[in-house]
């Protein structure tokens, strides 16, 4: 027997997609605390949207509508043709690829904005790779992950080679007047790192796509 909140979610999805001329069929998997509603239709691409944005929006709205006025939160996950697992695999591969690049270069790399669920997938994958770490910065909906090396390469040797080159040029032109070099402090932090705040609790690796919604 379907949970009453699942029925509310299904009715809402059906009404929205019918307005888009999309007919749907549902497969529901539920337990006492939540349910996964898998959608199949004649236009699955429109339901999923760019990188799952439409699917995420449907899920968010269904969670609000189904749980409105009830203190007992029932988690509702909306999926379409197994997109969630496919996206999770893609994000894991991305995390591994970027981690290898960071380990090789010693330089931090910044990813594109992601929702809380996708950030948790990245954090989880990075936590399993030695030598790198990840943190979230920024405000929603532009919150991003920065992946960094735990042992960043020093720029000392690069600076030394540059100094040697400058010194060599001076030795070749000793008759020229030597002007004292002005040493300037170089700020290596990006404006992104300056302007944004520390990671938020939503980036913990526990929980599903959305946390409990307060009304």
C-alpha positions as CSV (number, residue, x, y, z in Angstrom):
1,X,0.0,0.0,0.0
2,X,1.4,3.4,-1.0
3,X,2.2,5.9,1.7
4,X,-0.2,8.9,1.5
5,X,2.7,11.2,0.9
6,X,3.9,9.2,-2.1
7,X,0.4,9.5,-3.6
8,X,0.5,13.3,-3.1
9,X,4.0,13.4,-4.8
10,X,2.8,11.2,-7.7
11,X,-0.3,13.4,-8.3
12,X,1.8,16.5,-8.3
13,X,4.3,15.1,-10.7
14,X,1.6,13.9,-13.0
15,X,-0.1,17.3,-13.1
16,X,3.1,19.1,-13.8
17,X,4.2,16.8,-16.6
18,X,0.8,16.6,-18.2
19,X,1.0,20.4,-18.5
20,X,4.2,19.7,-20.5
21,X,2.4,17.1,-22.7
22,X,4.4,14.3,-21.1
23,X,2.7,11.1,-20.1
24,X,4.4,9.1,-17.3
25,X,4.5,5.8,-15.6
26,X,5.8,5.2,-12.0
27,X,7.7,2.5,-10.2
28,X,7.7,3.1,-6.4
29,X,10.1,1.7,-3.8
30,X,9.3,2.7,-0.2
31,X,9.9,1.9,3.4
32,X,8.8,3.5,6.7
33,X,11.0,6.6,6.3
34,X,11.0,7.4,2.6
35,X,10.4,6.3,-1.0
36,X,12.1,6.4,-4.4
37,X,9.7,7.3,-7.2
38,X,11.1,6.2,-10.6
39,X,9.6,7.9,-13.6
40,X,9.4,6.6,-17.2
41,X,7.9,8.7,-19.9
42,X,7.8,9.6,-23.6
43,X,10.3,12.4,-23.0
44,X,12.8,11.4,-20.3
45,X,15.3,14.0,-21.3
46,X,12.9,16.8,-20.5
47,X,12.2,15.3,-17.1
48,X,15.9,14.9,-16.2
49,X,17.0,18.3,-17.6
50,X,20.6,19.6,-17.8
51,X,22.7,17.6,-15.4
52,X,19.5,16.6,-13.5
53,X,18.4,20.1,-12.7
54,X,14.7,19.5,-13.6
55,X,14.7,16.2,-11.8
56,X,16.2,17.9,-8.7
57,X,13.5,20.7,-8.9
58,X,10.7,18.1,-9.1
59,X,12.1,16.3,-6.1
60,X,12.4,19.4,-4.1
61,X,8.9,20.6,-4.8
62,X,7.4,17.1,-4.2
63,X,9.2,17.0,-0.8
64,X,7.7,20.4,0.2
65,X,4.2,19.5,-0.9
66,X,4.0,16.0,0.4
67,X,5.4,17.0,3.9
68,X,3.6,20.2,4.3
69,X,2.0,20.6,7.7
70,X,3.4,17.3,9.0
71,X,6.2,17.1,11.6
72,X,7.1,13.5,10.6
73,X,9.4,14.0,7.6
74,X,9.1,11.5,4.8
75,X,12.0,11.5,2.4
76,X,11.0,11.4,-1.3
77,X,13.6,10.8,-4.0
78,X,12.6,11.2,-7.6
79,X,14.6,9.3,-10.3
80,X,14.3,8.7,-14.0
81,X,15.7,5.6,-15.7
82,X,18.4,5.2,-13.1
83,X,19.8,8.7,-13.7
84,X,20.9,9.1,-10.1
85,X,23.3,6.2,-10.1
86,X,24.7,7.2,-13.5
87,X,25.3,10.7,-12.3
88,X,26.9,9.4,-9.1
89,X,29.4,7.3,-11.2
90,X,30.2,10.3,-13.4
91,X,30.9,12.5,-10.4
92,X,33.1,9.8,-8.8
93,X,35.1,9.6,-12.1
94,X,35.4,13.4,-12.1
95,X,36.7,13.4,-8.5
96,X,39.4,10.8,-9.3
97,X,40.5,12.6,-12.5
98,X,40.8,16.0,-10.8
99,X,42.6,14.4,-7.8
100,X,45.2,12.9,-10.1
101,X,45.8,16.3,-11.8
102,X,46.1,18.0,-8.4
103,X,48.6,15.5,-7.1
104,X,50.7,15.9,-10.3
105,X,50.6,19.7,-10.4
106,X,50.4,20.5,-6.6
107,X,47.9,23.2,-7.5
108,X,44.3,23.4,-6.2
109,X,41.5,23.0,-8.7
110,X,37.9,24.4,-8.4
111,X,34.9,22.5,-9.7
112,X,31.7,24.0,-11.1
113,X,28.7,24.7,-8.7
114,X,26.9,21.6,-7.5
115,X,23.9,20.9,-5.3
116,X,24.5,19.4,-1.8
117,X,24.0,15.8,-2.9
118,X,26.6,16.1,-5.7
119,X,29.1,17.8,-3.4
120,X,28.7,14.9,-0.9
121,X,29.5,12.5,-3.7
122,X,32.7,14.4,-4.5
123,X,33.8,14.8,-0.9
124,X,33.2,11.0,-0.3
125,X,35.3,10.1,-3.4
126,X,38.1,12.5,-2.4
127,X,38.2,11.2,1.2
128,X,39.3,7.8,-0.2
129,X,42.3,9.2,-2.2
130,X,45.6,9.7,-0.4
131,X,47.3,13.1,-0.7
132,X,44.3,15.3,-1.5
133,X,41.5,17.0,0.4
134,X,38.3,18.9,-0.6
135,X,36.3,21.7,0.8
136,X,33.2,23.7,-0.2
137,X,33.2,27.4,-0.6
138,X,30.6,30.0,-1.6
139,X,26.8,30.5,-1.2
140,X,24.0,28.5,-2.8
141,X,23.3,28.1,-5.6
142,X,26.9,28.8,-6.6
143,X,28.5,26.7,-3.9
144,X,31.6,24.9,-5.3
145,X,34.2,22.4,-4.2
146,X,38.0,23.1,-4.2
147,X,40.2,20.1,-4.4
148,X,43.7,20.6,-3.0
149,X,47.0,18.7,-2.5
150,X,48.0,17.9,1.1
151,X,51.6,18.5,0.0
152,X,51.5,21.4,-2.5
153,X,54.7,21.9,-4.6
154,X,56.8,24.8,-3.6
155,X,57.3,27.7,-6.0
156,X,60.8,28.3,-4.5
157,X,62.7,26.4,-7.3
158,X,60.7,28.1,-10.0
159,X,61.6,31.5,-8.5
160,X,65.3,30.4,-8.1
161,X,65.5,29.6,-11.8
162,X,64.0,32.9,-12.7
163,X,66.6,34.7,-10.4
164,X,69.4,32.8,-12.0
165,X,68.3,33.8,-15.5
166,X,68.1,37.4,-14.4
167,X,71.5,37.2,-12.8
168,X,73.0,35.7,-16.0
169,X,71.6,38.6,-18.1
170,X,73.1,41.1,-15.7
171,X,76.5,39.4,-15.9
172,X,76.4,39.8,-19.7
173,X,75.7,43.5,-19.4
174,X,77.8,44.6,-16.4
175,X,78.3,48.1,-17.8
176,X,74.6,48.9,-17.3
177,X,73.6,50.7,-14.1
178,X,72.1,48.2,-11.7
179,X,68.8,49.2,-10.2
180,X,67.7,47.7,-6.9
181,X,64.9,45.2,-7.4
182,X,61.7,45.9,-5.6
183,X,60.4,42.8,-3.8
184,X,56.6,42.6,-3.9
185,X,54.5,40.3,-1.9
186,X,52.5,38.0,-4.2
187,X,49.0,37.1,-3.1
188,X,48.4,33.6,-4.4
189,X,44.9,33.3,-3.0
190,X,42.1,33.7,-5.5
191,X,39.3,36.2,-5.2
192,X,37.0,33.2,-4.9
193,X,38.9,32.1,-1.8
194,X,38.9,35.6,-0.3
195,X,35.2,36.4,-0.8
196,X,33.5,33.2,0.3
197,X,33.0,31.5,3.6
198,X,33.9,28.2,5.2
199,X,32.1,24.9,4.4
200,X,28.6,24.5,5.7
201,X,27.2,21.5,7.6
202,X,25.1,20.5,4.5
203,X,28.3,19.1,3.0
204,X,28.6,16.3,5.5
205,X,28.6,12.9,3.8
206,X,25.5,11.6,5.6
207,X,21.9,11.9,4.4
208,X,20.2,11.9,1.1
209,X,19.7,14.5,-1.6
210,X,17.9,17.0,0.6
211,X,17.7,17.4,4.3
212,X,14.6,18.0,6.3
213,X,12.6,21.0,5.1
214,X,11.2,23.2,7.8
215,X,7.9,25.0,7.2
